[in-house]
Amino acid sequence: MNPPLLRIRLLGGFRLAREGGAPLVARWSRPGARTLVKLLALAPDHALHREQIMAVCWPHAELRAALGSLRVALHTARHALEPELPPRGTSAYLAVDGELLRLVPDTVRVDVHEAETLARRALDGGGRPELARALEELGGDLLPEDRHAPWAEPARERLARHRADLRRALADHRGPHGGAARSEADAARVRLDWALHLDRSGRYAEAVTVAREALHGYERQGLRDACTLAAARLAEVLGRGRGDAALAVLDAHPPGPDTPDDIRAAHHMARSAVLSYRGRYAEGLAAARAAEDCAGAARGADHPVLLARALAQQTVCLGLSGLAGEAAGPATAALAPAEASGDRALLATVLSVLRETERRAGRHGEALVYGRRALALAEQAGRPTATAFERANLAELHLLRGERADAQRLALASVELAEPFGGTALAFALTALARVRRGAAPQEARRLLERAGRCAADGGHLQAIEEVRLARAEMAEVARL
């Protein structure tokens, strides 16, 4: 019996899928094992000498230690790719040939290799449909979780050249006018990606401007589905403080009858986020569930980002509705696809949701574990406002556990990081510091809450406004005792 075909996806993030067989593991116990598989997937003929792998994965280790790490990583990778593999069994996917490690060509397919083959064929005499399809297959960033890894740069540059060649060939087919149209659409796509980066960097006003420019570019081209996606991105940023404007953008660019399911999911996700910002949690929950349905229709196992975001958003809506008991299920289910996505920012968000779920249940130790992981990932992903938010929440968890020194250290660090951004991020940070200081310095705590209230109002974030109100009520209760 032939083993199931294994598909390794690198564009848009590292993911695995098998056409049958036992389910693949959601978590990899050793990062070196994942890197080993990525290296082989990118290598010519999917084969590398063991010393090449050791030089990348364990560059500073002595030979004996590196060999030991390689053996462990190889064992871990084989069983991650083939969970049913018996001890000392021969892997159907990852083979050792003397000093070489290779992916077995008959049983493994890599999306980058297939996309490059398609591009070469299209460039070697293909028509417009073949060129357009090849360019579409090359969409998505190569291993965004390894964006700064030197070993991925040659492949990243090679893919960029393929895309440029395909765009030039398409422009030649379309003539001067068609080439200009394609250039504008490409520019809009770059703007949309940049808007996402600005959003995650806490530069919300810039993100709104850039996302709006992308939307206008797609509108000029009459690209309806692209407009729907751009509107979703724009609405998520606008929704933090301008909910009416965000909903108007979404209503102006709804999905059409033939809109792909992944864009439908993005539309429903944006609507859910905006509604939850405005306190309309039941409607937000319905929209998040619609996003989950679309993610499933879009082959949810291949779209872990969509699935994880939809499940995490359901948890947010349930938790804020006071239905903490129901929130645990979707929160837990979001973890595996978030980890599979390779998106550190997304995983940090899901861990943050799990932290809050555990906190509401009174399991403060478990909440700290999730919160620390979320903080580390937010830092690694370069998300300053998310980092400040996680520090503030960890400060409050330490305070609940009576660990005042840790609470004060984290709250001060949160305020320091959030200060340049103001708005919602600073409101949460100041509120955490006020809670830490209310016992020793109640007047200072009141001043902190006054400022937090102004920041929350400026940001227009209902949850931040409610958090300040709650902290004030807690202070009043303490004063009465």
N, C-alpha and C positions, 0 to 999 in steps of 0.2 A: 504494500500500500504506500503510495507516494505521500510525503509529508505535506501539510498545508503550505501554500505559498505565503511567504513573509514579505510585507511591504514596509520599507523604511522611508519615512517622510522627513525631509530636512527643510523644505521651503515652508516658512511660516512657523517653524519650531519643530523640534525632534518628537516624532510620534511613530508608533508601531501599530501594525494591523495584520492579522492573519486571516486567511480565507478558510476558516474552520479550525478545529483543534481546540485545546484547552485555552481559557482566557489568559491573556498576558498579564503579568504583574503590573500593578499601578505604580509601585514604588521601587526604585533601585537602591539597594542598600549601600552601594559604593559608587561615587561619582566617576571614579576612574574607569569603571566598567562601561558606563554610558559614553565616555569620551572615546574609549577603545572602539566601540561600534561606530561612532560618528567618523572617526579617522578612517576606518576601513570603508565606510560608505562613500567617502569623498575620494579615496585613493584610486589611481588608475588600476583597472581590473579588480578593484576592491581587495587588494592584497598589499601588506606591508611587512617589512622585516621587523622582528621583535625589538631590535635596538631603536628603530625609528619611533615605535610606540612608546618605549621607555623614555626616550629623550623628550617627548612631549608631556607625558603624564607624570613622570617622576624625575625631572631634570637634575635635581640636586642630590638624589639618593645614590649611595654606593651600589655597585653592580649587584651584589648579593641581595641587598634590600629591594632593589628595583625588580629583580627577577621574582622575588617572593610576591611583591605587589602585583606583578603581571599575572602570575599564576592565579592569585585570588580574583583579580579582575576578570580574567578569562573564564573562570568557573562561574562567577556571578553573572557575566554576560550570557553565557550559554544557557543558564537556567532562567534568566529573564526572557530570553527569546523563545525558550522551549520549556515551560514549567513542568511538563510531564517527563522530561528527560531523566532516566534513572541514573543513580550514581555510577560513575565511570562509563556512562553510555556515550555513543558517538553522536555529536550534534549534527542535525540536518542543516544547520545554517552557518555555523562558525567552525572552521576547520583549521588544523595546524599541519603545515606541510614543511617539515624540517624547521628552518629558522623563520619561515613565513607564516603569518596569520592571514586568513582570507575568509571572505563571505562566499558561501557556496553559490555559484552562478545559477544553477538550475532551480534553486528554491528561494532565492532572494531577489527582490526588485527594489531599486532605489529611485525615488522620484526625480532627483537631480539628473541622474544618468539618462532616464527616459526623456526628460524635458530637453536635455542637450542634444540627444539623438534626433528628436523631433525638430529642433531648431536647425540642425545641420541639413536635414532633408529639405526643410522648407526653404532655406537659403540656397540650396542647390537646385533651383529651378521650380520651386513651389509657387503657387498662385496666391492671391490675397487670402482665401480661406485658410490655406495651410500656414501662411505667415501669421495671421491673426491668432489661430489656434496655438501655434508654437509660443507666441508672446504671452498668451494667457496662461499656458502651462508653466512658464517661467515666473509667474507672479508670486509675490510673497518674499519676505526677507529670508536669506539663508541663515538658519540657526540664530535667530535674534537673541537667544539666551547666551550665545557665545560671540556677541557682536565685536568684542575687542580681542578675541583670541587670535594670535598671529597665525596659527596653523590653518585657520579657515579663510585667511585673506586671499590666497591664490585662487581658490574656488569662487570666492565672492567677486573677485575682479574678472574672472573668466565669464561668469554669468552676466555681469554688467556689460561686457563686450557683446555677448550674444544678444542681449536686449537691445543694445544700440544698433547692431547690425539689422535686427528684425524691424526696428522702427524705421530705419533708413529705407529698407526694402519696401515696406508698406507705403512710405511716403512716395517712393518712386511709382508704385502702382496707382496711387490715388491722384497723382499730379500735384501741382503747387497748392491748390485750395485744400485738397484732402490732407496733404502733409501739414499744413498750418492747423487744420482742425485737430489732427491727432496730437500735434504739439501742445495745443491748448488743453486737451484732455489729459495729457501726461502731466502738464504743469499743475492741473487741478488735483491730480492724484498725489503728487509730491506735497502740495499744500495740505491735503487732508492728513497725510502721514505726519507732517510737521506739526499740525494742530494737536494730534494725539500726544506727541512728544512734549509740546508746550503745556498741555493740560496736566500731564503727569509730573511736570517740573514745577507746577504751581503757578504758572504764568497764564492765569485764566483770561485776562483781558486780551492778551496777544493771541491766545488760542481761539477766542471768539472771532477776532478779526480775520485770522488765517482760514479758519473753517468757513467763514462767510464768503471769503474770496473763492475758495474751492467750490462752494455751492453755486455761486454766480457763474463760474467757468463751466460747470456741467449744465447749468440752465441754458447758457448761450449755445451749447452743442445739442440741446434737446435730448440729453442722456437721462432718461427718466429714472432708471434703477440707480444710477450713480448719484442722482439728486437725492433719492431716498436715503442712501447711505450717508451722504454728506450732511443732510438735514438731521439725521440721527446723531452724528458726532457733534454737530453744532448745538443741538438741543440739550445734550448731556452737560455741556459746559454752561450754557445759558441757564439751565434749570436750577443751578445752585442759588441764584439770586433773582432771576427774572423768569419765573415759571410761566406766566401768561405768554411771553414772547416765545419761550421754548415750545409750548404746546401749539402755538400758531405755526411755527416752522414745521412741526411734525404733521399738522393737519394740511399744510400746503403741499406736502410731498409724501402722500401715503403710498404704500406698496400697490402695484398694479396686479392684475390677474396672473401675469407671467413672471412676476418678480421672483428671483431665486430665494430659496428658503433662508440662506444665511443673511441676506439683506433684510428679509422680513423679521428675522430674529433680532437684528440690530435695531430696527424700528421699534419693536415691542419693548426691548430693553431700555431704550432711551425714554420711551413713554413711562415705563415703570419707575425709572430713576426720578424723572421730573415729578410724577405724582407723589412719590414717597417724600421728596423734598418739601412738598406742599401739604403733607399730612394726610393725603388721601390714600391711606394704606390698603384698603380693600381693593380699590381700583388698581393700585400699583401691583398688588399681588396677582390680580387677574392678568395684567399685562406681562408680568414675569413668567407666569405659567404659559401664556401664549408664546413667549420667546423660547421656553423650553421645548414646546411642541415643534416649533420651527427648527430648532437645533437638532431635534431627533429626526425630523424629515430630511434634514440636510446631512444625514449620516452622522449623528451626534458623536460617535466614537472617533470620527475623523475631524471633528470640529470641537475639541475640548474647551477652547476658549469660550465659545458660545454657550456650551452646556454649563460650564462652571459659573459663568457670570449670571445665567438665568437662575440657577439654583441658589447662588449666594444672595441674589436680589430678593428671592422669595423669603429667605431667612430674615433679611433686613425688614421686610414688610410685616412678616409675622411677629417678629420681636417687638417692633415699634407699635404694633396693634395690641400688645399685651398677651399674645398667644405664644409665649416662650416654649411651652411644651411641644407645640407643633413645629417650632422653628428648627429643632435639633436634626430632624430627618434630612431636609434639603441641605442644611449646612454640612453634615457629614458626607452626603452624596456629592457635594461640590469638590471635595478635597482631591479625589482621584483624578478627575479630568483637569483640575488646575495644575496638579503636579505633572501630568502627562503633557500639558501644553508647553512646558519649558519657559513660560512667561513669569519672571520673578514678580513683577508688579501685580499680576493677577493672583498668583499664589499668596502674596502678602495680603491682598484684599480678602481672600477666602479665609486665611488663618485669622485675620482680624475679626471676621464675622464669627468664626468658631470661638475665638476668645471671648467675645461678648456673650455668646450663647452659654458658655460655661460660667461666666460671671453671673449672669442672671439666675442660673441654677444653683448658685452658692458654692460652686466648685472652684475656689480661688486658686488652688495649686495647679489644676489642669488649665485654667485660664492663663496663668503666668507662662506655662510652657508654650501655648499657642501664641501668646503675645510676644514672647521673646523671639520666636521664629519669624513672626510677622515684622517685627522691628528690624531684624537682621536683613530680611529680604527687601524691605522698603529702602534701607540704606544702600544695599547693593544695586538696586534698580535706579538709584539717583532720584528719589521722590521726596523732596524736603518736607512738603506739607503732610504727606502720609507718615513720614518719619516722626514729625512733631506730634501728630495725632496718636501714634502708637506709644511714644514716650509718655504722653499725658495719661493714656489709659493704663499703662503699666504703673505709673506713679500712684494712681488711685487704687490699683490692686494691692500694691505694697502697703498703702495706707490702711486698707481693709484688714490686712494681716498684721497690723501694728508695727510695720517696718518703716518707721518715719524717716530715717536717714536715707534709705533707698528711694522713698517716695519724694523727698525734697530734691534729691540729686536729679531724678528724672524729670520732675516738674520744671525745675529751673532750666534744664537742658531743652525741654520742649518749648518754653517761652523764648529762649534765646534763638532757637532755630526758626520759630514761627514769626518772630518780630518783623522781618522784612516783608512778609506776605500779608499781614493783617487779616481782617475778615474772619472767616470761619475757623481757620487753623489757629489763629491767635486766640480766638474766643475759647476754644476747648483747652488750650494750654493754660491760659490765665485762670480758667475755672478750676483746673486740676491744682494749680499752685495755691489758689484761694482755699481749697479744701485742706491742703496740707498745712497752711499757715493759720487756719481759723482758731486753733486751740492756743497757740503761743502768741499770735499777733492778730486779734480779731479786727482791729481797725484797718490794718493793712489788707486783710482778707476782704473786707468790705470794699476798699478802694479797687482791689483787683477785680472784684465782681462787677463793679460799676463800669470799669473799662471793658471787661468781657462782654457785658451787655451791649455796649456801643458797637464793639466789633461784630457781635452776632447779628445785630440789626443791620449793620453795613453789608454783611455777607448775605443776609436774607435767608439763612439756612434755618428752617424751623426747628430741627433737632438741636442745633446749637443754642437757639433762643430758649428752648425748653430746658436744656441742661443748665443754663445760667439761672433760670427761674427756680429750678429744683435746688440748686446749691444755695440760693438765697433763703429758700424755705427751710433747708437743713440748718443754716446758721441761726435763723429765728427760733427754731425749735431748741437748739443748744442753748441759746441765750435765756430761754424760759426755764430751763432746768436748774 
